[in-house]
Amino acid sequence: YVNSVPIVSSPPAQCLTVLVYLGLVLVILPRYMANRQPYQLKSFIHVYNVSQIVMNIWMFYTYMDMVKYQPLQVWHHICQPISAANNGADHSLYLKMCNMSYLYCLNKSMDLVETIIFCLKKKQSQVTFLHVYHHVMMKLASCFSLFLFCRAEMSGTMAALNSLVHTVMYTYYFLANLGPSVRKYLWWKSHLTKLQIIQLLTILTLLVKFQMEDCKQPYFVAIWLFIIGSI
């Protein structure tokens, strides 16, 4: 399956993408924008945010469909939550899992555009080390999911939870980009950070149980699951 899908089938291509991204946002675009007025990009940002919302909703829906809309059952079948929900994994379920993983990788590639937008709007102060580190790690970690997801089904749970949180975040970004007339109603902005903290605590709790249940997965898989689900 991995060799049959475009973009993510070559690990060197992933590294090249990251290098191009770093070159653009740290060197090329800051120099290009040095003596230019910031671009507004309002329509483009609208399209970008809507695309993110749709893609993240679809990934979350795909996962919910695979676990038969019983996400809480993950707790009772922590090692193989998707297989347990379907009384075993056949080839079609395997392809669904890999397709979701592929889409998640593409989505994290799409996330890199956010930094380019910051640069073109001359908001270089937002291109912090933590911001760039976040996108680079998620780009690489998510594409590794294409290789690990079907062996560690819990990664699907982490990706789905991450997609749900990102749906809420990009919905806020979309509404905020509509202007002051809408922005004043976004009283729930302060709760976004709380939502991210809840995500992190949920993932930590699931990973503790994942390790306690002796799921016969290498220790590094648990670390990888933490990275892909919480960053």
C-alpha positions, -999 to +999 in steps of 0.1 A: +000+000+000+027+025+010+045+022-023+013+027-043+003+061-029+018+094-041+038+120-021+044+099+010+059+067-005+094+081-005+110+089+029+136+111+011+108+132-004+095+138+032+129+151+043+132+172+011+098+188+018+109+197+053+141+212+041+122+233+015+098+244+042+126+255+065+144+273+037+112+292+027+100+303+062+134+310+077+153+325+049+137+331+015+103+346+024+116+369+052+141+383+027+115+385+000+091+404+022+117+427+038+108+457+016+073+448+007+038+455+021+022+425+038-003+405+016-039+404+029-047+369+016-082+370+031-099+349+005-071+324+004-072+321+042-109+315+040-104+286+016-075+272+036-095+272+068-125+256+052-103+230+036-088+222+070-122+219+086-135+196+060-104+174+060-103+171+098-140+163+100-136+136+074-107+120+092-127+120+125-158+106+107-137+078+091-123+068+125-158+069+141-171+047+113-143+022+119-150+019+156-188+016+149-195+050+166-184+036+200-152+055+207-155+048+245-150+011+237-113+020+229-107+019+267-117-018+269-098-028+238-068-006+240-044-028+220-066-033+189-096-010+193-106-010+156-102-047+151-122-054+183-151-031+170-152-051+138-147-086+153-114-088+135-096-070+107-101-080+071-084-065+040-110-038+035-107-026+071-069-026+067-072-004+036-095+020+055-070+023+083-042+030+058-063+055+038-070+075+070-033+074+078-024+086+043-049+115+046-035+124+080-001+127+065-013+149+037-031+171+062+001+176+082+018+186+049-010+211+043-004+225+078+029+238+066+011+264+046+001+282+078+037+293+083+040+305+048+009+326+054+025+342+084+056+351+063+035+366+035+015+387+060+048+398+076+039+382+109+074+368+113+071+371+151+047+342+150+072+320+132+088+309+165+110+280+172+081+261+189+058+268+159+083+255+133+093+226+155+056+216+159+050+216+121+082+197+112+077+170+139+040+166+129+049+164+092+075+136+098+056+118+126+023+117+107+039+102+076+055+075+097+019+067+106+015+052+072+040+026+082+029+021+118-008+027+119-019-008+108+004-024+134-005+000+162-042+008+159-041+031+188-024+056+165-057+059+147-073+070+180-046+096+186-050+109+150-088+111+154-086+130+187-061+154+171-084+159+141-114+167+164-094+193+182-081+208+150-117+210+136-126+232+165-095+253+161-098+259+124-135+267+129-124+295+152-098+307+128-123+308+100-149+328+120-122+351+134-110+358+098-145+371+089-138+403+108-146+423+140-183+419+135-180+382+140-149+381+162-167+398+191-190+368+195-161+343+198-162+343+235-150+307+236-115+315+223-101+311+258-114+275+259-092+264+230-062+261+252-083+241+277-094+218+249-057+212+239-048+204+276-077+179+278-064+163+246-030+159+261-043+145+293-065+121+275-036+109+254-014+104+284-041+084+301-046+062+271-009+056+267-005+046+303-032+020+299-017+010+265+016+002+283-001-015+313-021-038+291+011-053+276+000-048+240+032-064+227+043-032+209+078-018+210+083+009+236+091+034+209+056+030+195+041+045+227+065+074+224+055+079+187+018+077+196+023+105+221+041+127+196+015+122+168-015+127+191-004+156+213+017+180+194 
